[in-house]
């Protein structure tokens, strides 16, 4: 994944008293610790909207650091820095923005035995790779080439490792004005990006393909929907009802043109619906699939690198 997030938020000088150290007097008397937190996050939305909900919750992250400083005692500040980083990645106050975090712990009163200015430990942690499900659709222009382009962009800009892409399906338009049939697919892979950054990257890929958002449910050059982030079977999936990011996709369970190719890409797929986790094949069994059919093979060279009208974008 060549592209990196360039935006950075830093909170420095978070100070609290803790009881960390290997010596008995450190655990008994305590001392001051200072923490700096720097988070990588996509702040493009905040830069445009001027909305507090679109940026990092500084107060929440500072509170996480203070809670760890004042909480359980650790022998090493290496451990203290690591758990603060893990806390930030696990819970950024519901904003779902943090891609990576750097935590610096200062121990200015460390028992070094000589005159010194400061002792610091700095750790950097990225999000663990989690499953991500993305629905692809197009009904304008060279549809096969567009989906091929999208596959390659997902592998390069969103996913960490190979991307498994379903066979393509031809789909009758659902809702909106009269328009051509769609070519649809579903991509399944792993990502280390936050859900918000994934969504931002998907919009950027759509724009690069010439997507214009002017008619709701109208024809489009490329449509990329973030269907699911995380694994509902293990409870690691993200659930969000925020206007800017709703997870899982609120209508995915009603769309045969999503579930049918998703099942092709991942026969064990599961989706959270209304708080309960359902196998995708079970959800698909209750839908009318007559509007979804196998896509015809494109002419030689028309697919622009698609592996057999579907396949693995990482190959």
GIDAUR-V165046 format. One record per residue. N is the residue number from 1. RES is the residue in one small letter. PHI is phi in whole degrees, 0 to 359 (999 if undefined). OMEGA is omega in whole degrees, -180 to 180 (* if undefined). D_LAST is the distance of its C-alpha to the last C-alpha in Angstrom with 1 decimal. Layout:
BEGIN
n={N & N}
res={RES & RES}
phi={PHI & PHI}
omega={OMEGA & OMEGA}
d_last={D_LAST & D_LAST}
END
This chain:
BEGIN
n={1 & 2 & 3 & 4 & 5 & 6 & 7 & 8 & 9 & 10 & 11 & 12 & 13 & 14 & 15 & 16 & 17 & 18 & 19 & 20 & 21 & 22 & 23 & 24 & 25 & 26 & 27 & 28 & 29 & 30 & 31 & 32 & 33 & 34 & 35 & 36 & 37 & 38 & 39 & 40 & 41 & 42 & 43 & 44 & 45 & 46 & 47 & 48 & 49 & 50 & 51 & 52 & 53 & 54 & 55 & 56 & 57 & 58 & 59 & 60 & 61 & 62 & 63 & 64 & 65 & 66 & 67 & 68 & 69 & 70 & 71 & 72 & 73 & 74 & 75 & 76 & 77 & 78 & 79 & 80 & 81 & 82 & 83 & 84 & 85 & 86 & 87 & 88 & 89 & 90 & 91 & 92 & 93 & 94 & 95 & 96 & 97 & 98 & 99 & 100 & 101 & 102 & 103 & 104 & 105 & 106 & 107 & 108 & 109 & 110 & 111 & 112 & 113 & 114 & 115 & 116 & 117 & 118 & 119 & 120 & 121 & 122 & 123 & 124 & 125 & 126 & 127 & 128 & 129 & 130 & 131 & 132 & 133 & 134 & 135 & 136 & 137 & 138 & 139 & 140 & 141 & 142 & 143 & 144 & 145 & 146 & 147 & 148 & 149 & 150 & 151 & 152 & 153 & 154 & 155 & 156 & 157 & 158 & 159 & 160 & 161 & 162 & 163 & 164 & 165 & 166 & 167 & 168 & 169 & 170 & 171 & 172 & 173 & 174 & 175 & 176 & 177 & 178 & 179 & 180 & 181 & 182 & 183 & 184 & 185 & 186 & 187 & 188 & 189 & 190 & 191 & 192 & 193 & 194 & 195 & 196 & 197 & 198 & 199 & 200 & 201 & 202 & 203 & 204 & 205 & 206 & 207 & 208 & 209 & 210 & 211 & 212 & 213 & 214 & 215 & 216 & 217 & 218 & 219 & 220 & 221 & 222 & 223 & 224 & 225 & 226 & 227 & 228 & 229 & 230 & 231 & 232 & 233 & 234 & 235 & 236 & 237 & 238 & 239 & 240 & 241 & 242 & 243 & 244 & 245 & 246 & 247 & 248 & 249 & 250 & 251 & 252 & 253 & 254 & 255 & 256 & 257 & 258 & 259 & 260 & 261 & 262 & 263 & 264 & 265 & 266 & 267 & 268 & 269 & 270 & 271 & 272 & 273 & 274 & 275 & 276 & 277 & 278 & 279 & 280 & 281 & 282 & 283 & 284 & 285 & 286 & 287 & 288 & 289 & 290 & 291 & 292 & 293 & 294 & 295 & 296 & 297 & 298 & 299 & 300 & 301 & 302 & 303 & 304 & 305 & 306 & 307 & 308 & 309 & 310 & 311 & 312 & 313 & 314 & 315}
res={x & x & x & x & x & x & x & x & x & x & x & x & x & x & x & x & x & x & x & x & x & x & x & x & x & x & x & x & x & x & x & x & x & x & x & x & x & x & x & x & x & x & x & x & x & x & x & x & x & x & x & x & x & x & x & x & x & x & x & x & x & x & x & x & x & x & x & x & x & x & x & x & x & x & x & x & x & x & x & x & x & x & x & x & x & x & x & x & x & x & x & x & x & x & x & x & x & x & x & x & x & x & x & x & x & x & x & x & x & x & x & x & x & x & x & x & x & x & x & x & x & x & x & x & x & x & x & x & x & x & x & x & x & x & x & x & x & x & x & x & x & x & x & x & x & x & x & x & x & x & x & x & x & x & x & x & x & x & x & x & x & x & x & x & x & x & x & x & x & x & x & x & x & x & x & x & x & x & x & x & x & x & x & x & x & x & x & x & x & x & x & x & x & x & x & x & x & x & x & x & x & x & x & x & x & x & x & x & x & x & x & x & x & x & x & x & x & x & x & x & x & x & x & x & x & x & x & x & x & x & x & x & x & x & x & x & x & x & x & x & x & x & x & x & x & x & x & x & x & x & x & x & x & x & x & x & x & x & x & x & x & x & x & x & x & x & x & x & x & x & x & x & x & x & x & x & x & x & x & x & x & x & x & x & x & x & x & x & x & x & x & x & x & x & x & x & x & x & x & x & x & x & x & x & x & x & x & x & x & x & x & x & x & x & x}
phi={999 & 286 & 287 & 236 & 283 & 262 & 279 & 219 & 240 & 239 & 238 & 243 & 75 & 286 & 242 & 201 & 260 & 223 & 232 & 257 & 152 & 268 & 265 & 300 & 293 & 293 & 288 & 277 & 266 & 76 & 196 & 278 & 237 & 235 & 235 & 246 & 237 & 235 & 244 & 274 & 205 & 275 & 255 & 300 & 297 & 295 & 295 & 270 & 271 & 60 & 253 & 302 & 292 & 265 & 235 & 290 & 275 & 300 & 297 & 294 & 294 & 297 & 295 & 299 & 296 & 297 & 299 & 286 & 299 & 276 & 269 & 309 & 279 & 239 & 292 & 243 & 287 & 301 & 291 & 301 & 298 & 294 & 289 & 296 & 299 & 298 & 298 & 296 & 292 & 281 & 206 & 257 & 83 & 83 & 277 & 58 & 248 & 282 & 269 & 204 & 218 & 243 & 241 & 245 & 251 & 258 & 233 & 290 & 251 & 300 & 282 & 276 & 97 & 222 & 294 & 204 & 269 & 193 & 237 & 228 & 232 & 238 & 234 & 238 & 228 & 256 & 298 & 293 & 292 & 231 & 294 & 223 & 239 & 231 & 266 & 244 & 206 & 204 & 220 & 229 & 71 & 279 & 296 & 295 & 294 & 295 & 292 & 298 & 302 & 297 & 303 & 295 & 293 & 298 & 296 & 276 & 248 & 239 & 262 & 253 & 103 & 298 & 244 & 269 & 244 & 293 & 300 & 283 & 233 & 266 & 228 & 294 & 300 & 241 & 73 & 75 & 284 & 300 & 197 & 293 & 295 & 263 & 252 & 237 & 202 & 229 & 250 & 234 & 201 & 241 & 221 & 252 & 273 & 291 & 303 & 295 & 291 & 303 & 299 & 297 & 295 & 298 & 296 & 294 & 294 & 302 & 297 & 295 & 272 & 93 & 293 & 237 & 264 & 234 & 239 & 298 & 59 & 273 & 298 & 210 & 292 & 205 & 233 & 239 & 247 & 280 & 277 & 206 & 232 & 98 & 245 & 293 & 293 & 254 & 76 & 264 & 286 & 271 & 245 & 215 & 249 & 295 & 299 & 281 & 203 & 256 & 225 & 295 & 304 & 293 & 242 & 299 & 290 & 260 & 248 & 297 & 288 & 261 & 292 & 296 & 292 & 299 & 296 & 293 & 286 & 214 & 300 & 261 & 300 & 222 & 224 & 277 & 228 & 60 & 93 & 251 & 261 & 237 & 298 & 297 & 295 & 291 & 295 & 295 & 298 & 263 & 247 & 278 & 257 & 293 & 274 & 238 & 219 & 299 & 281 & 290 & 295 & 287 & 298 & 306 & 87 & 289 & 280 & 59 & 106 & 292 & 279 & 62 & 55 & 149 & 114 & 248 & 288 & 270 & 276}
omega={-170 & -175 & 178 & 177 & -175 & -176 & -175 & 173 & -179 & 174 & -174 & 173 & 177 & -170 & 175 & -179 & -179 & -174 & -177 & 179 & -178 & -177 & -176 & -178 & 177 & 179 & -178 & -172 & -178 & 178 & -180 & 173 & 180 & -177 & 170 & 178 & 174 & -177 & 170 & -179 & 176 & -176 & -179 & -179 & 180 & 179 & 180 & -171 & -173 & -176 & -179 & -178 & -176 & -179 & -177 & 178 & -174 & -177 & -179 & -180 & 178 & 179 & 177 & -180 & -180 & -180 & 179 & 178 & -176 & -175 & -177 & -180 & 175 & 176 & -171 & 174 & 171 & 179 & 179 & 179 & -178 & -178 & 175 & 178 & 179 & 178 & -178 & -180 & -178 & -174 & 178 & 177 & 178 & -178 & 178 & -173 & -168 & 177 & 180 & -178 & 172 & -179 & 176 & 177 & 177 & 176 & -171 & -179 & -179 & -180 & -176 & 178 & 176 & 177 & -179 & -180 & -175 & 169 & -179 & 170 & -179 & 177 & 175 & 180 & 174 & 175 & 172 & 179 & 179 & 179 & 176 & -179 & -176 & 177 & -179 & 177 & 177 & 174 & 176 & 175 & 179 & -170 & -179 & 179 & 180 & 180 & 176 & 177 & -178 & 178 & -178 & 179 & 177 & 179 & -176 & -167 & -175 & -169 & 175 & -177 & -176 & 176 & 177 & -178 & -180 & 165 & 179 & 175 & 175 & -171 & 172 & 177 & 179 & -180 & 177 & -178 & 174 & -176 & -180 & 176 & -180 & 165 & -175 & 175 & 174 & 178 & 180 & 179 & 177 & 177 & 173 & 180 & 174 & 178 & -179 & 179 & 176 & -179 & 179 & 178 & 179 & 178 & 179 & 178 & 176 & -179 & 179 & 178 & 178 & -180 & 174 & -178 & -179 & -180 & 178 & -179 & 178 & 179 & -178 & 177 & 179 & 177 & 178 & -179 & 173 & -175 & -176 & 179 & -176 & -174 & -179 & 180 & 179 & 179 & -180 & 180 & 179 & 175 & -178 & 176 & 178 & -179 & -177 & -177 & 179 & -179 & -11 & -179 & -171 & -178 & -177 & -176 & 180 & -169 & 178 & -179 & 171 & -174 & -177 & 176 & 178 & 179 & 176 & 180 & -178 & -178 & 180 & -174 & 177 & -177 & 176 & 179 & 178 & 177 & 180 & -179 & -177 & 170 & -178 & 179 & 176 & 178 & -179 & -179 & -180 & -176 & 173 & -178 & -175 & -180 & -179 & -177 & 180 & 179 & 176 & 176 & 178 & 174 & -179 & 178 & -176 & -175 & 175 & 176 & 178 & 180 & 177 & -178 & -179 & 174 & -172 & -179 & 179 & -175 & *}
d_last={14.1 & 16.2 & 18.8 & 21.8 & 24.8 & 27.8 & 30.6 & 32.8 & 35.8 & 38.1 & 41.0 & 43.2 & 46.4 & 46.1 & 49.1 & 50.4 & 52.4 & 50.8 & 51.7 & 48.8 & 49.5 & 50.4 & 54.2 & 56.6 & 58.1 & 54.8 & 54.3 & 58.0 & 58.6 & 55.2 & 54.2 & 52.3 & 48.6 & 46.7 & 43.1 & 40.9 & 37.8 & 35.1 & 32.3 & 29.2 & 29.1 & 28.4 & 32.0 & 31.5 & 33.0 & 36.0 & 36.5 & 36.8 & 38.6 & 41.0 & 40.6 & 41.0 & 38.6 & 35.7 & 36.1 & 36.2 & 39.1 & 40.8 & 43.7 & 41.5 & 39.5 & 42.8 & 44.3 & 41.5 & 42.2 & 46.0 & 45.6 & 43.8 & 46.3 & 49.2 & 47.7 & 46.9 & 47.9 & 45.4 & 46.3 & 43.8 & 42.8 & 39.3 & 39.2 & 40.8 & 38.2 & 35.3 & 36.8 & 37.5 & 33.9 & 32.8 & 35.4 & 34.2 & 30.6 & 31.9 & 34.5 & 34.8 & 37.6 & 35.5 & 34.0 & 30.4 & 29.8 & 29.3 & 25.8 & 27.3 & 30.8 & 32.9 & 36.2 & 39.1 & 42.1 & 45.3 & 48.1 & 51.0 & 53.6 & 51.8 & 54.4 & 53.4 & 56.9 & 57.0 & 57.1 & 53.6 & 52.1 & 49.2 & 46.7 & 43.2 & 40.0 & 36.8 & 33.6 & 30.4 & 28.2 & 25.1 & 24.4 & 22.8 & 19.4 & 20.2 & 18.6 & 18.4 & 18.4 & 18.2 & 19.5 & 18.6 & 21.2 & 22.5 & 25.5 & 26.2 & 25.1 & 22.0 & 20.5 & 17.3 & 16.6 & 17.6 & 15.3 & 12.3 & 13.7 & 14.2 & 10.7 & 9.6 & 13.0 & 12.7 & 9.7 & 11.8 & 15.3 & 15.6 & 13.3 & 13.2 & 10.1 & 7.3 & 8.7 & 9.7 & 11.1 & 14.1 & 15.2 & 17.2 & 21.0 & 24.0 & 26.4 & 30.1 & 30.9 & 32.5 & 35.3 & 35.9 & 37.3 & 36.7 & 33.2 & 30.6 & 28.3 & 25.1 & 21.5 & 20.2 & 17.2 & 16.6 & 13.8 & 14.2 & 13.1 & 15.2 & 17.1 & 19.7 & 21.4 & 24.6 & 24.9 & 26.8 & 24.3 & 21.4 & 23.8 & 24.6 & 21.1 & 20.6 & 23.8 & 22.8 & 19.6 & 22.0 & 24.5 & 22.1 & 21.5 & 25.3 & 26.1 & 29.9 & 31.5 & 34.9 & 35.4 & 34.7 & 32.5 & 32.7 & 30.1 & 27.2 & 24.5 & 22.1 & 22.9 & 20.8 & 22.7 & 22.4 & 23.3 & 23.4 & 23.0 & 23.4 & 24.1 & 27.4 & 27.7 & 28.3 & 30.1 & 27.7 & 27.0 & 28.6 & 31.4 & 32.8 & 35.2 & 35.4 & 35.6 & 32.9 & 30.5 & 31.0 & 29.0 & 28.0 & 27.9 & 31.5 & 30.9 & 27.6 & 29.6 & 31.5 & 28.6 & 27.4 & 24.8 & 23.2 & 24.0 & 23.1 & 19.4 & 19.3 & 20.6 & 18.0 & 15.2 & 17.5 & 20.5 & 22.2 & 22.2 & 25.4 & 27.0 & 30.1 & 32.8 & 36.3 & 35.9 & 34.9 & 31.5 & 30.7 & 28.1 & 26.3 & 27.3 & 30.8 & 30.7 & 29.2 & 32.1 & 34.5 & 33.0 & 33.6 & 30.3 & 32.0 & 30.6 & 27.0 & 25.8 & 22.8 & 21.5 & 22.1 & 19.4 & 19.4 & 20.7 & 18.6 & 16.8 & 18.0 & 14.8 & 13.5 & 9.9 & 9.9 & 8.5 & 12.1 & 13.6 & 11.5 & 8.6 & 5.7 & 5.5 & 3.8 & 0.0}
END
